[in-house]
């Protein structure tokens, strides 16, 4: 259900190198300098053929990851956006059109998409989808590569939102169409990913504290899915007392 990339080749390659480098480093630190991972790290840095084969292998996995995300989104949206409670094709069609207009489905209350710092990119479906894909337990990617997920990367949030939009559009005719008729692929959905990245970067530039709150909120709620203790962060605490009166 997912063909083609959402990133340019150069960006994909750079991300693959970063991921592999970090993975080899962490494995070497855990297993020791004489471990197979330490030898693979040396080989990755010195053997160009091995390096290219590892990068290629990782890049081939990207469509599979996007396809899995798309499938999970399809399972989420019917309940998350109350599609199942609607009667008749016209009602469903109108509901989907409303949800996918100006990103309403990403707001905390998708029926009332208020443009406030507490509402943008706070829809529970975003949190559920990211949690189900990357925060499934102690061995999940978000735990194993913790430093890559905190703060939560903006492309990851944008990709999750695009997957939800793709799944919602399965119902754009008023009945659920075949996923093969609405492929989660580049010509249609790369612009959707870019749209969300643009919005998130605009928030970052204009109100960085709002973006940090969005990332922190999604991350903390997803982390609960791992069943691990939550790490304390350095977020400022709300001061609700008047020190001068003490």
C-alpha positions as CSV (number, residue, x, y, z in Angstrom):
1,X,0.0,0.0,0.0
2,X,3.0,2.2,-0.1
3,X,5.3,2.7,-3.0
4,X,7.8,5.5,-3.6
5,X,9.5,7.7,-1.1
6,X,8.5,10.9,0.7
7,X,12.1,12.1,1.0
8,X,14.6,13.0,-1.6
9,X,17.3,10.3,-2.2
10,X,20.0,12.5,-0.6
11,X,17.9,13.0,2.6
12,X,17.1,9.2,2.7
13,X,20.8,8.3,2.4
14,X,21.8,10.8,5.1
15,X,19.1,9.6,7.5
16,X,20.2,6.0,6.8
17,X,23.8,6.8,7.5
18,X,22.9,8.6,10.7
19,X,20.7,5.7,11.9
20,X,23.2,3.0,11.1
21,X,26.1,4.9,12.6
22,X,24.1,5.5,15.8
23,X,23.0,1.8,15.9
24,X,26.5,0.5,15.5
25,X,27.8,2.9,18.2
26,X,25.1,1.9,20.7
27,X,25.6,-1.8,20.1
28,X,29.3,-1.5,20.4
29,X,29.0,0.3,23.8
30,X,26.6,-2.4,25.0
31,X,28.4,-5.4,23.8
32,X,32.0,-4.3,24.0
33,X,34.9,-3.4,21.7
34,X,35.5,-7.1,20.7
35,X,31.9,-7.7,19.8
36,X,30.6,-8.4,16.3
37,X,29.0,-5.0,16.3
38,X,32.3,-3.2,16.9
39,X,33.7,-5.1,13.9
40,X,30.7,-4.2,11.8
41,X,31.1,-0.5,12.8
42,X,34.7,-0.5,11.6
43,X,33.7,-2.3,8.4
44,X,30.8,0.2,7.8
45,X,33.3,3.1,8.1
46,X,36.0,1.6,5.9
47,X,34.4,-0.8,3.4
48,X,32.5,1.3,0.8
49,X,30.8,-1.8,-0.7
50,X,29.5,-3.0,2.7
51,X,28.5,0.6,3.5
52,X,26.5,1.0,0.3
53,X,24.8,-2.4,0.8
54,X,23.7,-1.6,4.4
55,X,22.3,1.8,3.3
56,X,20.5,0.2,0.4
57,X,19.0,-2.5,2.7
58,X,17.7,0.1,5.1
59,X,16.2,2.3,2.4
60,X,14.3,-0.7,1.0
61,X,12.6,-1.0,4.4
62,X,11.1,2.5,4.2
63,X,8.1,1.5,2.0
64,X,7.3,-1.4,4.4
65,X,7.4,1.0,7.4
66,X,5.1,3.4,5.7
67,X,2.8,0.6,4.6
68,X,2.5,-0.6,8.2
69,X,1.8,2.9,9.4
70,X,-1.0,3.2,6.8
71,X,-2.5,-0.1,7.8
72,X,-2.6,0.9,11.5
73,X,-4.1,4.3,10.5
74,X,-6.9,2.4,8.7
75,X,-7.7,0.5,11.8
76,X,-7.8,3.6,14.0
77,X,-9.9,6.1,12.1
78,X,-13.3,4.6,12.2
79,X,-13.6,4.9,15.9
80,X,-11.3,7.9,16.4
81,X,-13.3,10.1,14.0
82,X,-16.8,8.5,14.7
83,X,-17.2,7.3,11.1
84,X,-19.0,4.2,12.3
85,X,-21.7,6.3,14.0
86,X,-22.8,8.0,10.8
87,X,-25.7,6.7,8.6
88,X,-25.7,7.1,4.8
89,X,-23.1,7.8,2.2
90,X,-23.8,11.5,2.0
91,X,-23.2,12.0,5.8
92,X,-19.9,10.1,5.7
93,X,-18.8,11.9,2.6
94,X,-19.5,15.3,4.2
95,X,-17.8,14.2,7.4
96,X,-14.6,13.2,5.6
97,X,-14.6,16.4,3.5
98,X,-14.8,18.4,6.8
99,X,-12.1,16.4,8.5
100,X,-9.7,16.8,5.6
101,X,-10.3,20.5,5.1
102,X,-7.5,22.7,6.6
103,X,-6.2,19.7,8.6
104,X,-9.2,19.6,10.9
105,X,-8.5,15.9,11.7
106,X,-5.2,16.9,13.4
107,X,-6.8,19.2,15.9
108,X,-7.7,18.2,19.5
109,X,-11.4,18.4,18.7
110,X,-11.7,17.6,15.0
111,X,-15.3,18.8,15.1
112,X,-14.2,22.2,16.3
113,X,-10.7,22.9,15.0
114,X,-9.8,25.9,17.1
115,X,-6.5,27.4,16.2
116,X,-5.0,27.5,19.7
117,X,-1.7,26.3,21.2
118,X,-3.6,23.6,23.1
119,X,-5.4,22.2,20.0
120,X,-3.0,22.1,17.0
121,X,-1.6,18.6,16.3
122,X,-3.1,17.3,19.5
123,X,-5.7,14.9,18.1
124,X,-5.6,11.6,20.0
125,X,-5.5,9.6,16.8
126,X,-2.0,11.1,16.1
127,X,-0.8,9.9,19.5
128,X,-2.4,6.5,19.1
129,X,-0.9,5.9,15.7
130,X,2.7,7.0,16.7
131,X,2.4,5.0,19.9
132,X,1.3,1.8,18.1
133,X,4.0,2.1,15.5
134,X,7.1,3.1,17.6
135,X,6.2,2.8,21.3
136,X,4.8,-0.7,21.6
137,X,7.0,-1.9,24.5
138,X,10.4,-2.2,26.1
139,X,12.0,-3.5,22.8
140,X,10.3,-1.0,20.5
141,X,12.2,1.5,18.4
142,X,11.5,4.5,20.6
143,X,13.1,2.7,23.5
144,X,16.0,1.2,21.7
145,X,16.9,4.4,20.0
146,X,15.6,6.7,22.7
147,X,17.8,9.7,21.8
148,X,16.4,9.7,18.2
149,X,12.8,10.0,19.4
150,X,13.1,12.7,22.1
151,X,12.3,15.4,21.2
152,X,9.9,13.7,18.8
153,X,11.1,14.3,15.2
154,X,8.8,16.6,13.1
155,X,9.0,14.3,10.0
156,X,7.6,11.5,12.1
157,X,4.6,13.6,13.2
158,X,4.1,14.8,9.7
159,X,4.2,11.2,8.3
160,X,1.7,10.0,10.9
161,X,-0.7,12.8,10.0
162,X,-0.3,12.0,6.3
163,X,-1.1,8.3,7.0
164,X,-4.3,9.3,8.8
165,X,-5.3,11.6,6.0
166,X,-4.7,8.7,3.5
167,X,-6.8,6.4,5.6
168,X,-9.6,8.9,5.9
169,X,-9.8,9.4,2.2
170,X,-10.6,5.7,1.8
171,X,-14.1,6.9,2.8
172,X,-14.2,10.0,0.6
173,X,-16.9,8.4,-1.6
174,X,-19.2,7.7,1.4
175,X,-18.2,4.1,1.6
176,X,-14.9,2.5,2.4
177,X,-13.0,2.0,-0.8
178,X,-10.2,-0.5,-1.4
179,X,-6.8,0.6,-0.1
180,X,-5.3,-0.3,-3.5
181,X,-7.3,2.6,-5.0
182,X,-5.8,5.0,-2.6
183,X,-2.1,4.1,-2.4
184,X,0.0,5.8,0.3
185,X,2.6,6.8,-2.2
186,X,4.6,9.8,-3.4
187,X,2.6,11.6,-6.1
188,X,-0.3,12.3,-3.8
189,X,0.9,12.1,-0.2
190,X,4.4,13.5,-0.4
191,X,2.8,17.0,-0.6
192,X,0.7,16.2,2.4
193,X,3.8,15.3,4.4
194,X,5.4,18.5,3.2
195,X,2.3,20.5,4.2
196,X,2.5,19.2,7.8
197,X,6.2,19.8,8.0
198,X,5.8,23.3,6.8
199,X,3.1,23.9,9.4
200,X,5.2,22.4,12.2
201,X,8.3,24.4,11.2
202,X,6.2,27.6,11.0
203,X,5.1,26.9,14.6
204,X,8.7,26.3,15.6
205,X,9.8,29.6,14.1
206,X,6.9,31.6,15.5
207,X,6.2,29.9,18.8
208,X,9.0,27.4,19.7
209,X,7.5,26.9,23.1
210,X,4.3,25.7,21.5
211,X,6.1,23.2,19.3
212,X,8.1,21.9,22.3
213,X,4.8,21.4,24.1
214,X,3.3,19.5,21.2
215,X,6.4,17.2,20.9
216,X,6.5,16.7,24.7
217,X,2.8,15.9,24.9
218,X,2.8,13.3,22.1
219,X,6.0,11.8,23.4
220,X,4.9,11.5,27.0
221,X,1.6,9.9,26.1
222,X,3.2,7.5,23.7
223,X,5.9,6.5,26.2
224,X,3.2,5.2,28.5
225,X,2.6,2.4,25.9
226,X,6.1,1.1,26.6
227,X,5.2,0.2,30.3
228,X,8.5,1.8,31.4
229,X,9.0,4.5,33.9
230,X,8.7,8.0,32.4
231,X,11.9,10.1,32.2
232,X,11.8,13.4,33.9
233,X,12.3,16.3,31.5
234,X,13.4,19.9,31.9
235,X,10.1,21.4,31.0
236,X,9.3,24.5,33.1
237,X,6.8,23.9,35.9
238,X,3.7,26.1,36.2
239,X,4.0,28.5,39.2
240,X,0.6,28.8,40.7
241,X,1.5,30.4,44.0
242,X,2.4,34.0,44.8
243,X,5.9,33.9,46.4
244,X,5.5,37.4,47.8
245,X,2.6,36.3,49.9
246,X,4.5,33.5,51.6
